[in-house]
Structure formats: structure tokens, C-alpha cells
């Protein structure tokens, strides 16, 4: 998208990535604005994510719902979902209320998965995160074709 950018770095023509202004933690709604003290205002901790059936993410996790750890204050602007989908992006993981993109994929790429959370926070040397094992397996498969 020409002119797309993140509001973290200024005022882009198309704010594709923007500061979160509202989210839910437990039973409480958290709110903030760009003028607030951002020090303690990040989306922090484990949050649920619903996976779209038939996606790479769903096949890697082997589940319809997951929980992943977050530590951020900027999100993909859901306002542009239709345009991104029309360009080939698949929203394969969403917050339960459908308002926050958690995972996106491109089916026209050998292995393109982008996530909002931090999979490294749940990965261990002898128990790696499903996204890491999936990426390594796909890399090994593609290396045989070269």
C-alpha cells in the first residue's frame, strides 16, 4: 500500500500500524491515548487467539484456540483488513472478539507467517514453539529443491 506506515515513526498517509487505544485485560477495559505516559501502557501478558480452520497456523498448532504472550503497544489497523485480504494477506489468527489481528499469512509464499506476539517467550531448547519447528521443517524441505 503506497503511503502505508506505522504511527510509531510519525504520521503516515495510511496508518497501517498504529498505537492501540483500547484492549481488555481480564474483565477490565484498558484505555490510553498517544498523549498518555506510555511507560506502563503496553499490551502485556498472555491473550487468547482463535485460529482460522485450514490455515498454516492452525495446522502448526493443531488447535482452534491458542494463548500467546504479548509485549507491545502497536497493532495492525483492522480498518485495512479488506484491502490487505484483497492483496493476498490471510488473517489466520484473531482475538476472540475479532478486533485484533494476531497472525497473518500469505498462501502465495512457501512459508510466510507474521505474528503480533512473541513466540520466543514460550520456546525452550528441547520444546520449541510450533512456529519455529514449522519454519525449520519448511526450510529443510525447500533446501532440498535448490
N, C-alpha and C positions, 0 to 999 in steps of 0.2 A: 504494500500500500504506500504509494508515494506520499511523503509528508508524515508518515507514522513514526511515533517515537514514544519515549517514556517521560512522564511529567517529573520524574526524579531528576532529569537533566535540563529542565527548562519548560517552555510552553510549546510543545509540538503542535503542528497543524492538526494532526489526528492523534489524540492521546490514547494510543493503543494499550499502553501500560500506565496505570495511574495509582495514586495513593488510595488505599482502602479508607473509607469513611465510616463504615458500619459493619459489624460482624457479631456473631453470637458466641459466647463462652458459657457453657452450661445453660442455665436459664436466664442469663443476663445479656442484654444487648450492650455492646461496647461501641462508642462513637468517638470520632475525632475529626478535626479539620486540618488543613495544611498549616494553620496558624498555631496549632497546639504544640506543646512540648512533645517531640517525637521520641524522646528517650525511653519511655515505658509504654509506648503505644504500638507495639507490633503484634501481629497475629502469631502467637507463640503457643506451642504445645501440640498435642495430638488432636486431629479433627477427622471425622468420617468422610468417606468419599464413595460414591456409587459408580460402579463401572458399567459401561455400555456393553451389552452382550455382543459377542462376535469380534471384539476389538483385540489388538495385540495385548494391551494392558490386562484385559480380563483373562486372556489365555495364560499370561505370565503369572498372575496372582492365583488363578484357579478359583476365583471367588467373585461374587457380585458386589460385595461391600468390603472396603478396607479402612484402615485407620493409619494415617501418616503424620509425621511431626513437621511442624511449620516454624519458621522464624523469619518473618518478613513484614513489610508494610505496603508493598506494591503488588497489584494484581492485574491480570489481563482484563481489559474493559469489555464486559459481556455485551455491551451495546453493539459491538462489531462482530458478534458471533456469526450472523448470516453471511456477511461479506467474507469472513475467514473460511467458513464452510464451503462457500461457492468457489473459493480459490484452492480447495483441496484439503483443508485442515479438518480433522475429526476431533470433536470434543469427546474423548473416551472416558473421562472421569470428572464428575461434578460433585459439588457439595449436595447434601440431601435435599436442600430447597431449590437446587438448580441455578443458584445465583453466582456461584464461584467456580470457575474452571480450575480443575486440579491437574488434569492430564490432557494433553493433546497429542495427536499422531498424524502422520501423513502416510496414506496407504500406497502412494506412488513412489515411495522411497524404501530401500531394503530394510532399514530399521531406524525410524525417526519417532522418538518419544520424548516429549518435553514435559516436565513436571513443575508444579508450584512449590512442592515440599522438598525436604532434604532426605533422600533415601539413604545417604551415608550414615545418618543418625541411628538407623536400625540395622545396619550391616555389621557383620562380625567376620573375622578371617575364616572360620570354619562353618559359618552360616550366613553367606552373602545374601544381600537383598535380591528379590526376584528380578528387578530391573537390571541389576548388574550381571546376574547369571544369564539373563536373556540376551543382553548386549554381547557378552563374551561368546555365547553359543552362536549368535548370528554372525559375529566377526570371524569365528573359526570356519563357519560354513561358507562365507563369501571368500575367504582367503584361498579356499580350495578351487575356486572358479577363476582365479587370476593366473 
